Amino acid sequence: MDVAFEDRLRNELRTSAQAVTVAADLPARVDRRIRRRRRHTVGVRAAAGVIVVAALVAGLTVGRGGGGETTELLAPPVGSAAEGMWESLPEAPISARFQQAAVWTGDEMVVFGGNDGGAGSGNAGGAAAYSPATGSWRPLADPPDDVSGSAVAVWTGSEVVAFGGPPDGRTHGAVYDPQADSWRPVASSSLGTTVSSFTHVAWTGERVLVVGAFGLRTPGGKRGAALYDPATDHWTGLPDAPEALPEGKAVWTGTELVLVGTDEGSGSRAPQRLYALALDPATATWRTLPDAPLPARGQALVAWTGSEVVVAGGHDYTRSTNLGDSRDAAALDPATGTWRLLPDAPVAFEGIDRYDDVTVDGQVIAFLTADPEGRVLVFDPATEAWRWATAPDRPELQAPDELPGRREAPVVSTGSSALIWGGGVSSAEGNGAWGCCRPVGEGAIFTPPALPG
C-alpha cells in the first residue's frame, strides 16, 4: 500500500470524525490495522488498499446507545476481506506422497509414511523433518514397514508414537526418538490391529490414548479404546463406548477425547445422526453428549478452540451427494454438554479429510473451500466472524472446483502458522493402483491474517 495514500486516508478519517459521531479512537485503530496489514501483506497495491480500508470502516457500525453514549460493533462482517500469507517450502529429501503422517514437535514438522501412488502397496519409505526457523529440511532414519504406509501419530513431548498397518491380527506401530534418530517397535495390543481409518490418538501427558478402529474386541472387530505407555511398551485396555463410535474426527480437550461424527448408515440409507461421545482416560469413563443441531454430514471441519469444539461445513447427506455443500456451523461446550449455532460461512467448505483440523493464532482454518478464487476461510471464535484469507499461489493447493484441491494431506499448526506438505491432487488419467490421485511433493507455510482490533 502506498505510504502517501495511507497518510491522506488517515487525514480524511480525522476530518470525517469531526463531522459525524464515531469512536474517538477510530483513526488510531485504523492506523494500527494499516500497520498490521503492512507487516503481513506482500505486494498490496493502493487500489486494493482502498477496498480493504473501506470494508474495515464499513464494519464499524456506529450508533447511539439509550443513554446517548457511542456504541460500536467491532466484529467484521461475514466474508470481510483479510490477507494472510503463503510461502513455498523448499524441496523435501523424501518422495512425493499422500496419506502420510505429520506431527509438530515444537521446533520441526516430522513427516513419514504415506502412499506414493505406485503399484502394489504404494507404501512410501523415508522420513524427514522441516524447521521453519531455518527454512530447511533434514532426512531422518527410515521408519519400519509397520508405519511406512498410512498411519496416525502423536508427539509426546519427546518422541513420535505412530500406529498403522495391514489388518493381519497384530498391532502395528513404532516410536521415533529424535535425539537418537532411531525407531523402535510397539508391542502388540490385546485389541489386535490398529488401522488409520477413523482411529484417533492423543497424548494425555502420561500415555497415548488410542480410540477407534482395532481389529478385535467389539462385535465385527471394528472399534475399541486403549492406553499405550511408550516408556514401558505396555498397553492398558479401556471400556467399550456406550454406543457405536461416531465416524468422524476427535479433539483432545486436555482431559477428554471428544469424538464427533455420524452413524455408519446401512445399505442405501445415509447416516442420520451427527453426534458426540467423550472419553476420560483418567477415570476410564465415557459420556454421551447431545446430538449436534446440524444435519448428519461427512468431511466436516472439527476443531478445538480451547473451550469449545467447532463443527462446520462438510457434506450434508440430507441435501445432495456433492462434497463440500455445507457452510453452517455449531459449537459444543463439552463441560456443559451444550451446543450453540454459529454464523454460516460465506461459501461451502470441508475439513481436512482424515486428519485433524487446526487452529492457528486462536483462529480455525478451513483450507478446502468452494470459493472460485481458491481462498482460505478463517473463523475467529472470539467474534464469531468468518473472514477470507489470501489464496495460495500454487494451483495444486487451491480447491476452486468441487473442492478437489490437495487431498489426503495432514496440516500441522506451529501455533502462529500452518504447515502443509505432500498430499494427492485429483488426476483424471489416474496413476498406478491409486487412480484417484497424483502424489504431490511440494509444500507451503500459511500465516493467517492478524486478528482485528
N, C-alpha and C positions, 0 to 999 in steps of 0.2 A: 504494500500500500504506500502511495506517495506521501512523504512526510509533510510537504506543504499543504496537500489536500487535507490531511488529518488536522493540521493547525486551523485551517479555515473551518472545518467541520466543528471543532471544539468552540470556536468563536461564535459560530451560528447557534450552537446549542445554548451557550451562555446568554446570547441575546434573546433567544426564544424563551428562555426560562424567566426572563423579566416580564414577558407578556402573558404567560399562562401560568397556572398553578401546577407546579411539579415539585418533586422532592428536591430539597436544597443540594443534595449530593449527587444529582443526576450527572452533571458534567464530569465530576470526579470518577463516578463509576464507569462512564463511557471511556475516560482516559485509561482506567485500569484494564478494561476489556480490550481496548485497542492495543495496549502494550502486551497483553497476553496473546492476542492474535499475532502480533509481530513476532513473538517468540516462537509460536507453534506453527506458523504458516510460511510456506516457501513459495515465492513467485506469485503472490497475490497482486493483481492489478488494481488500480484505483477504481475502475468501474465496478469490479467485484466488491470493493470496499463499500461503495455506495449502497449496494444491495444488502450486504451484511449488517451495516450500521442501521439502515432503515428498518430491517427486520428486528434489530435489537431495540430501537426506540419504540417500534410498534408493539413490542412485547411488554412494554412498561405501561400498563393500563392505569391511568391517573384518575382519581375521583375524590369526592368529599365524603368523609365519614359523618355519622349522625351528629357529632359534636363540632363539626367544622374542620376537623383535622385532616391532613393529607394522608391518603392511603394508597398503597401500590400493590400490584400483582407482579411479583418479580419472576415467577416461573415462565420460561419461554414457551410459546405455543407449540402444540404438537407439530412435528415436522419442521421446526425452525432450523435456520442454517447454522452449521458449525464447520469445523475444519478437521483437525486431526492430521496425522502424517504417517506415510508409509515409506519404509526404506528396505531395499532388497538386501538379502543376506548373501554373503559370498558363497562360492561353490563348496558343497559339503564333500568330505572324503569318503562317503558311502553312496551306494547306488540309489537311483530313484525308486520310490515305493509308496504304497498306500496301506492303510490299516496298521500302521506302525504304532509303537508305544512312545510316549514322550512325557518326561517329568521335569519339573523345575526344582533345582537343588538349593536355590537361594543365590547361586552365582552363575549356574550354567543350565542349559536345556540339554538333557540326555535323551538321545534318540536311538532306538534299536528295533529289531523285528520288522514285521510287515510283510507285504507281498509285492513282488517285483513284476507281476503280470505275466510271468513266463509259464511255460507248460509244466505239468506235474503239480507239485505242491505250491509252487510260486513263492516259497519262503525266501525272504531276503536276508542275507547274512550281513554281519558288520554292525558296528555301533560307533557313535560319535557324540561329541559334546560341543555346544556353541556357547560362547561367552559374549554377551552384549558389551561388557566393559572393554574387551579387547577387539571386538568385532571379528573374531576368528573362530574357526573350528579346530578340534583336535580329535584324532582317531582314538577309539577305546578298544579294549580287548574284545574279541569276538564273543557274543553271547552263545550259550549252549543251544542245541536244537530245540530244547523244551520251550524256549521263548523266542525262537527265531522267526516264527510266523506271527499271527495275530495274537496280541497279548494285552493284559491290563497291568498297570504298575502304579506304585505309590512310593513317595520319598519319606523315609522315616526320620530324617534329620541327619543321618549319617550314611545310609545305604538306600539303594533302589531295590524294592521287592516286586517281582513280576510273576504273573501266572498266565498260563495258556497252554495250548497243545491239543492234539487229537483225542477223541473220546475212546481211549483204549483201556479205561478202567483204573488208571493210576493218576495221581496228582502230578501235574507238570508245573514247574516253577524254578526260579533261580533268584539269587541275591547278588547284587553287584556292589562291591566295595570300591569306591572311587580312590581311596588312599592307596590301596594295593593294586588297583586296576585289574581286578580279578572277579570271576563269578564262582559261586558255589551252588550246588543243587538244593532244592527244597524237599523235605521229607514228604512222603505220601500221606494224605489225609484219609480217614475212615469214610469220608463223604465221597471219595472217588475223584474222578477227573474234574479239574476246573477248566472251563472254557470261557471265552471272552464275551460272547453274546449275552447281554443282559446280566453280566456279572459286575459287581461294584466292589471297590476296595477303598479303604480309608485307614489312615494311621491314627490310632486312639491316643497316642502318646506313650504307649507301652507295647501294644501289639497291633498287628494288621488285621482289620476286620474284613472278612470276605463274605459277601452275600450274593446269591444268585444261582447261576447255572452250574451245578455239580453233576456228576454222572450218576450218583446213587442217592440213597436215603429216602426221598419222598416218592410216593407212587408216580410212576412214569419216569423217575430218575432225572428230574429237571431242576429242582430248587432246593436250596439249603443255606446254612449260615455257619460260620466258624471263625475262631480267632487263631492267628498264627504268630508265634513268638520267634523272630529271626535270631535272637540271642541263643535260644535253646533248641531251635529247629523243632518246636513242639506245637501240635495242634490241639485246640480245645473246641469241642462241639457246642453249638448253641441250640436252643429250642426252635422248633419249626414255627413259622409265622402262623397267625390265626386264620389266614386265608391265603389264596394264591398270591405270590409276589407280583406286583404290577410290572408290566413290560414297559420300561421307560428308562428313566435316569434316577440318580440319587445324589444327595448332598450330605456332607458331614457338617453338623452344626457345632461341633466341639464336645458334645455329649451324646448325640444320637445320629444314626444314619437314617435320613428321611428318604423313602423311595416314592416316586411319583410316576404314574403311568396308567396304562389301560389294562383291562382284562384281555384274555387271549382271543376271544371270539370263537366261533366254531363253524366249520363248513363255510357256507356263503354268508354267515352272519358276521357283520363287522363288530369290533369291540363297542361296548355300550357305556362303559364307565371310565371316568378319569378320577382315580382315587389315590390315596396315600397311606403308607404304613411307616411306623418309626420303630427302630430297634436301639435299645440302650444296652451296649455290650457290658457295662459295669454291673448291671443288675440282671443281665440276660433276660430282659423282658421286652415284649412287643407292645405297641399301641396301634389301634386302628383309628385313623384320623378321618374327619368328614370328607365326603366326595367333593371334588372341585366344582365350582359353579360355572364350569365350561363344558362344552360337548367333548366326548371322547376324541382323542387325536393321537397321531404318531408324529415322530420327528419334532416334538415340541422343544422349545428352549426351556431349560430348568436350571436356575442359578441361585446361589445363596448370597444374600446381601449382607449378612452378619446378624440379621434379626428376622428375616423372612425368606421364604422360598418363592421366587418369581417363576411362574409357569406361563408361557406365552407362545403364540404362533403355532406353526406346525400344520399337519394335515388333518382337517376336520372330517372324520368318517361320515358324519351325517349330511354333509353338503355335496361332496364330489370325490372323485378319485385322484384329483391333482395334488401333487405335493406342494406344500407351502401356500395353502389357500387361506390361511387364518392370520389375523392380525390382532385378535383380542388377547387379554392378559388378566391374570389374577395373582394375588399374593397370599401365601399361607404363613400364619404365625404358629410354629409348632408348639410354643409354650402354652398358648391358649387354645390351640386346635381350631382356630377360626380363619376363614377365608374372606378376602375382600376383592372386589373388582378393581382393575386398574384401567387407565385410559387406553383406547385402541392405538396401535401404531399406525403411521400413515400408509404403510403397504404391508402385504403379507410377507412372512419370513419363516425360517426354520431354525432349529437348534443345530448343533454340530454333530450330526449323525450319531454314532455310538458313544461319543466322547462327552466329557463334562464340558458344559458351557462355562464361560469365565466372566469374572468381574475385574475391571481394571480401574484403579483410582476411584473405587466406590461405584463405578458405573457398570451396568450389564451390557454386554456387547453382542449384537446379532450380526453375524458375518454373511449369512445366506439370506439375502433379501430379494424381493421381486422388483426392486427399483430398476427402471430401464437403464440408468446410468451406472448400476453396479455399486451404489453407495452402501456403506455400513450404517446400521441403526445403533444408537446409543440411548440407553434408558437410565435416567437419574432417579433412584428410589427416593431421594430426599424431596424432590419437587414433583415427582411422578410425571415427568415430561420426557417425551421421545424427541431425539434430535438426529439430524443427519450428520454423518461423518464422511470425509473425503473417500472417494472410490480408489481402490488400489490401481496403480498404473500398469499392472500386468494383467492381460485378459484372463489368464488361467486362474487368477484369484477372484475374479468377478463372478456374479451369478445373475445376469440380467434376463435370461430366457428360461422360464420354468425352473429356475434355481438349479441349473446344472453345476456351475461354479466348481470349486475344488472340494471333492468328496473324500470321506474316509481319511481325514487328517486331523489329528489332535491339535488343539491350540492351548498353549500354556501361558499363564499370567505371571509376569515378574512383579506385579503389584502396581507398576506405573506404565507398563506396556504389555502387548501380547505378541507371542512368537508363534509363527506357523511355518512348517516346512513339510515338503512331501505332499502326499495325497494322490487322488485319482481324478482325471478330467474325463468327462464323457467323450466316448470315441465311437463314431458311427460304424467304423470298419472293425472295431474290436481289436484285441491284442492277445493272442495266445489263448490260454484257458480262461482268461479274465476279460471276456468280451465287453463288459460294461465300461471299462476304464483304461485309460493310459496313465501309467505311473508318472509322477512329477518329481523332479529333483531340485526344484527351486524353493526359496522361502522368503519371508519378509517379516519385519517387525512393525507393529502398528501401535502408534501412540494416539490415544483418543483426544478429542478436543477438551480443553480445560473446562471445568465446571463453571457455570455462570455465577456472577456475584463477586 
